Amino acid sequence: MILVVGATGQLGTAIVRKLADRGQPVRALVRRTSNHKPLARDGVDLVFGDLRDNSSLEAACRGVETIIATANAAIPTQKGDSFTSVDGRGYENLIGAAKLAGVRQFIYTSALSNQGFDNLPIGRQKRITEDRIRASGIDYTIFRADAFMDVYFAMMGSDIPIQGVEAATVERPFWFTSRFFNSVKDSIGKHGTVGILGDGNTRHSFVCVDDVAEFHVKAVGRADAFNKTFEIGGPEALTQNEVLAIFEKILDRPLKPKRTPAGVFKAGYFLLRFISPAAANIMGLNYCCTSYASEIDMDETAERFGVQMTSAENFLRQRAGTPRADS
């Protein structure tokens, strides 16, 4: 039995579906107040619980061999969700319940490490959680993922990256992100403008959520993935200016960049800390995107797990319903 924690998020939903499609027994930890209807299908055992409720975690972990944990409070949806209660104490509770139940493998979704990210609330908690997992005695696999295409490309001003997606991250009901996405989702299509963070020249190995899910699923039970940490990104490192050019190519029209200086995100981070730590964290993530490059060579890791990586162009073509670049 595989328990997916964070099952109602975009990544968690993709993981649950992949496991079920492969005929693997999967249990999805969901809150009663969450939208768990997309998970209701044959082969998926829904169990109600919360990272903040120890007794529910102990029940959810019984009979479980592997945990895949993707939950985080980066985009909170319920009162009481915070980096301390979810990413901190919540994961401490989960690790404790996993040890008590005799779980054999703990697969955790983390994020790339750099000085900027590790100083943000979510970054600090992820490093603490990684250390707790390593010290637990449970065989672990940690995936440190780069920025998701599904999120960053959508926030540039288009709903193309979320076409056909269930539980899209950018549509989660958090006031800060939902208001922003709703205000920009037609910018590229209707107005021909593309939002760019900073000067748009910082490179990142943007990765699509489906590929990240595939790595998690293929790590289950793999001895050569035990007690290892893997950095995962897309097959190429791109700047946002290059992503803009891909949008132009796919849509066959010129687009105009709308640049937001890096200093705006830095100032927003400090100001919003007193209003909403989650909103401040998002501004901090945007600042990191402008200031810290992340270029990952995926050849060895993709071969190890047998994952066919999706390029940014093919990702956008697939979501836009146009032929693949290599077809």
C-alpha positions as CSV (number, residue, x, y, z in Angstrom):
1,M,0.0,0.0,0.0
2,I,1.3,3.5,-1.0
3,L,0.0,6.5,1.0
4,V,0.0,9.8,-0.9
5,V,0.0,12.9,1.4
6,G,-1.0,16.1,-0.4
7,A,-3.2,14.1,-2.7
8,T,-5.6,16.9,-3.6
9,G,-2.8,19.2,-4.9
10,Q,-1.8,19.2,-8.6
11,L,1.3,17.1,-8.1
12,G,-0.4,14.7,-5.6
13,T,-3.4,14.2,-7.9
14,A,-1.1,13.3,-10.8
15,I,0.8,10.8,-8.6
16,V,-2.4,9.2,-7.4
17,R,-3.6,8.8,-11.0
18,K,-0.3,7.3,-12.2
19,L,-0.2,4.8,-9.3
20,A,-3.9,3.8,-9.9
21,D,-3.3,3.4,-13.7
22,R,-0.4,1.1,-12.9
23,G,-2.6,-1.0,-10.7
24,Q,-0.7,-0.2,-7.6
25,P,-2.7,-0.1,-4.3
26,V,-2.9,3.6,-3.4
27,R,-4.4,5.4,-0.4
28,A,-4.9,9.1,-0.6
29,L,-4.9,11.2,2.6
30,V,-7.5,14.0,2.2
31,R,-9.3,16.5,4.4
32,R,-13.0,16.2,4.6
33,T,-13.2,19.9,3.6
34,S,-11.0,19.4,0.5
35,N,-12.1,18.8,-3.0
36,H,-11.3,15.1,-3.3
37,K,-13.8,14.3,-6.0
38,P,-11.1,14.0,-8.7
39,L,-9.5,11.2,-6.7
40,A,-12.7,9.1,-6.4
41,R,-11.9,6.2,-8.8
42,D,-11.3,2.4,-8.7
43,G,-8.1,1.5,-6.9
44,V,-7.9,4.6,-4.8
45,D,-8.7,4.3,-1.1
46,L,-9.6,7.7,0.4
47,V,-8.7,8.2,4.0
48,F,-9.6,11.3,5.9
49,G,-7.0,13.1,8.0
50,D,-4.7,16.1,8.5
51,L,-1.0,16.6,9.0
52,R,-2.0,18.5,12.1
53,D,-3.9,15.5,13.6
54,N,-1.6,12.8,14.9
55,S,-4.3,10.2,15.5
56,S,-5.5,10.5,11.9
57,L,-2.0,10.0,10.6
58,E,-1.5,6.9,12.7
59,A,-4.7,5.4,11.2
60,A,-3.7,6.4,7.7
61,C,-0.2,4.9,7.9
62,R,-1.4,1.4,9.1
63,G,-0.5,-1.2,6.6
64,V,1.4,1.3,4.4
65,E,4.8,0.3,2.9
66,T,5.6,3.6,1.1
67,I,4.7,7.2,1.8
68,I,4.8,9.8,-1.0
69,A,4.5,13.3,0.6
70,T,4.0,16.3,-1.5
71,A,1.9,18.5,0.9
72,N,3.0,22.0,1.8
73,A,1.6,25.3,2.9
74,A,3.0,27.5,0.1
75,I,-0.5,28.2,-1.2
76,P,-2.7,27.7,1.9
77,T,-6.4,26.8,1.4
78,Q,-7.7,26.4,4.9
79,K,-7.5,28.4,8.1
80,G,-4.6,27.3,10.3
81,D,-2.4,26.2,7.4
82,S,1.1,27.7,7.9
83,F,4.7,26.7,7.3
84,T,5.0,25.9,11.0
85,S,1.8,23.9,11.4
86,V,2.1,22.0,8.0
87,D,5.7,22.0,6.8
88,G,7.1,21.9,10.4
89,R,5.0,20.1,13.0
90,G,2.8,18.4,10.4
91,Y,5.7,16.6,8.8
92,E,7.2,15.8,12.3
93,N,3.8,14.2,13.0
94,L,3.9,12.3,9.8
95,I,7.4,11.0,10.2
96,G,6.5,9.8,13.7
97,A,3.4,8.0,12.5
98,A,5.4,6.4,9.7
99,K,8.0,5.0,12.1
100,L,5.3,3.7,14.4
101,A,3.6,1.9,11.4
102,G,6.8,0.4,10.1
103,V,6.8,2.3,6.8
104,R,9.7,1.1,4.6
105,Q,10.2,4.1,2.3
106,F,9.5,7.8,2.6
107,I,9.5,9.8,-0.7
108,Y,9.5,13.5,-0.1
109,T,9.0,16.4,-2.5
110,S,11.5,19.2,-1.7
111,A,12.9,22.0,-3.7
112,L,16.3,23.1,-4.9
113,S,18.6,24.6,-2.4
114,N,20.2,28.1,-2.7
115,Q,20.9,30.9,-0.3
116,G,17.8,32.8,-1.2
117,F,15.3,30.0,-1.0
118,D,16.8,28.5,2.1
119,N,16.2,31.8,3.9
120,L,12.5,31.8,3.1
121,P,10.0,30.3,5.5
122,I,9.2,27.3,3.2
123,G,12.9,26.8,2.4
124,R,13.9,26.6,6.1
125,Q,11.1,24.1,6.9
126,K,12.0,21.9,3.9
127,R,15.6,21.6,5.0
128,I,14.4,20.8,8.6
129,T,12.1,18.1,7.2
130,E,14.8,16.7,5.0
131,D,17.0,16.3,8.1
132,R,14.2,14.7,10.1
133,I,13.6,12.2,7.3
134,R,17.2,11.3,7.1
135,A,17.4,10.8,10.9
136,S,14.2,8.7,11.0
137,G,15.8,5.4,10.1
138,I,13.3,5.0,7.3
139,D,14.7,4.5,3.8
140,Y,14.0,7.7,2.0
141,T,14.1,9.3,-1.5
142,I,14.1,13.1,-1.6
143,F,13.4,14.9,-4.9
144,R,14.5,18.5,-4.9
145,A,12.5,20.0,-7.8
146,D,13.1,23.1,-9.8
147,A,10.3,25.6,-10.7
148,F,7.2,24.0,-12.2
149,M,6.3,24.9,-15.8
150,D,2.6,24.5,-14.9
151,V,2.9,27.4,-12.4
152,Y,5.5,29.8,-13.6
153,F,4.4,29.7,-17.3
154,A,0.8,30.2,-16.3
155,M,1.7,33.2,-14.1
156,M,3.4,34.7,-17.1
157,G,-0.1,35.4,-18.4
158,S,-1.9,32.5,-19.8
159,D,-4.2,29.6,-18.9
160,I,-2.7,27.4,-21.7
161,P,-0.3,25.7,-19.2
162,I,-3.3,24.4,-17.1
163,Q,-5.6,23.3,-20.0
164,G,-7.0,19.9,-19.1
165,V,-5.4,19.9,-15.6
166,E,-7.2,18.8,-12.5
167,A,-6.4,20.6,-9.2
168,A,-4.3,23.2,-10.9
169,T,-2.0,25.0,-8.4
170,V,-2.7,28.4,-9.8
171,E,-6.4,28.0,-9.2
172,R,-6.2,27.1,-5.5
173,P,-8.4,29.4,-3.4
174,F,-5.7,31.5,-1.8
175,W,-6.5,35.1,-2.2
176,F,-3.1,36.3,-3.2
177,T,-2.4,33.9,-6.0
178,S,-5.9,33.5,-7.2
179,R,-6.5,37.2,-7.6
180,F,-3.2,37.6,-9.5
181,F,-3.8,34.7,-11.8
182,N,-7.3,35.7,-12.6
183,S,-6.0,39.2,-13.5
184,V,-3.3,37.9,-15.9
185,K,-4.6,34.6,-17.3
186,D,-5.7,36.4,-20.5
187,S,-2.8,38.7,-20.9
188,I,-1.0,36.7,-23.5
189,G,-4.1,35.6,-25.4
190,K,-6.0,38.8,-25.5
191,H,-3.5,41.5,-24.9
192,G,-0.2,40.1,-26.3
193,T,1.7,40.9,-23.1
194,V,3.9,38.5,-21.1
195,G,4.8,39.0,-17.4
196,I,8.6,38.7,-16.9
197,L,10.3,38.5,-13.5
198,G,13.2,41.0,-13.4
199,D,15.1,41.2,-16.6
200,G,14.1,37.7,-17.6
201,N,17.7,36.5,-18.1
202,T,18.1,34.1,-15.2
203,R,18.2,30.5,-16.3
204,H,16.1,27.7,-14.7
205,S,15.5,24.1,-15.5
206,F,11.7,24.5,-15.5
207,V,10.0,21.1,-15.1
208,C,6.4,20.0,-15.8
209,V,4.4,18.5,-12.9
210,D,3.7,15.3,-14.8
211,D,7.4,14.6,-15.1
212,V,7.9,15.3,-11.4
213,A,5.0,12.9,-10.6
214,E,6.7,10.2,-12.9
215,F,9.9,10.4,-10.9
216,H,8.0,9.9,-7.6
217,V,6.1,6.9,-8.9
218,K,9.1,5.2,-10.4
219,A,11.1,5.7,-7.1
220,V,8.7,3.4,-5.3
221,G,10.5,0.3,-4.0
222,R,13.7,1.1,-5.9
223,A,16.7,0.1,-3.8
224,D,19.0,2.2,-5.9
225,A,16.9,5.3,-4.9
226,F,17.0,4.6,-1.2
227,N,18.7,7.1,1.1
228,K,19.4,9.4,-1.8
229,T,18.6,13.0,-2.7
230,F,18.0,13.9,-6.4
231,E,17.8,17.3,-8.0
232,I,15.2,17.2,-10.8
233,G,14.4,19.8,-13.5
234,G,13.5,19.9,-17.1
235,P,15.7,18.8,-20.0
236,E,16.9,22.3,-20.7
237,A,17.7,25.5,-18.7
238,L,15.7,28.5,-20.0
239,T,15.3,32.1,-19.3
240,Q,11.9,33.6,-19.1
241,N,12.8,35.6,-22.2
242,E,13.3,32.3,-24.0
243,V,10.0,31.0,-22.7
244,L,8.4,34.2,-24.1
245,A,9.9,33.3,-27.5
246,I,8.4,29.8,-27.3
247,F,4.9,31.3,-26.6
248,E,5.4,33.5,-29.7
249,K,6.4,30.4,-31.8
250,I,3.4,28.4,-30.7
251,L,0.9,31.2,-31.0
252,D,2.5,32.5,-34.2
253,R,2.3,36.1,-33.1
254,P,4.7,38.7,-31.5
255,L,4.3,39.3,-27.8
256,K,5.4,42.2,-25.6
257,P,7.2,41.7,-22.3
258,K,6.0,43.4,-19.2
259,R,8.9,43.4,-16.7
260,T,8.6,43.7,-13.0
261,P,11.9,44.8,-11.3
262,A,13.5,42.3,-8.9
263,G,13.4,45.0,-6.2
264,V,9.6,45.0,-6.2
265,F,9.5,41.3,-5.1
266,K,12.1,41.9,-2.5
267,A,10.2,44.9,-1.1
268,G,7.0,42.9,-1.3
269,Y,8.5,40.1,0.7
270,F,9.4,42.4,3.6
271,L,6.2,44.3,3.6
272,L,3.8,41.3,3.3
273,R,5.5,39.4,6.2
274,F,3.3,41.4,8.6
275,I,0.1,40.7,6.6
276,S,0.4,37.2,5.1
277,P,3.5,35.0,5.5
278,A,2.4,32.9,2.6
279,A,2.0,35.9,0.3
280,A,5.4,37.2,1.5
281,N,6.9,33.8,0.7
282,I,5.6,33.9,-2.8
283,M,7.1,37.3,-3.4
284,G,10.4,35.9,-2.0
285,L,10.2,32.9,-4.4
286,N,9.8,35.4,-7.3
287,Y,12.8,37.4,-6.1
288,C,14.8,34.1,-6.0
289,C,13.7,33.4,-9.5
290,T,15.2,36.7,-10.7
291,S,18.4,36.4,-8.6
292,Y,19.5,32.7,-8.5
293,A,20.0,30.5,-11.5
294,S,19.3,26.8,-11.4
295,E,20.7,24.7,-14.2
296,I,20.4,20.9,-13.7
297,D,21.9,18.2,-15.9
298,M,19.1,15.6,-16.0
299,D,20.7,13.0,-18.3
300,E,21.9,10.6,-15.6
301,T,18.8,11.0,-13.3
302,A,16.3,10.7,-16.2
303,E,18.1,7.5,-17.4
304,R,18.2,6.0,-13.9
305,F,14.4,6.3,-13.5
306,G,13.5,5.8,-17.1
307,V,11.7,9.2,-17.4
308,Q,11.3,10.8,-20.9
309,M,11.7,14.4,-20.1
310,T,9.3,17.0,-21.5
311,S,10.7,20.1,-23.1
312,A,9.1,23.5,-22.5
313,E,8.0,23.8,-26.1
314,N,6.4,20.3,-26.1
315,F,4.8,21.0,-22.8
316,L,3.1,24.2,-24.1
317,R,2.3,22.6,-27.5
318,Q,0.6,19.7,-25.7
319,R,-1.5,22.0,-23.5
320,A,-2.3,24.3,-26.5
321,G,-3.3,21.4,-28.6
322,T,-0.7,22.0,-31.3
323,P,1.7,19.4,-32.9
324,R,4.8,18.5,-30.9
325,A,8.0,20.1,-32.0
326,D,9.5,16.6,-32.8
327,S,6.5,15.2,-34.5
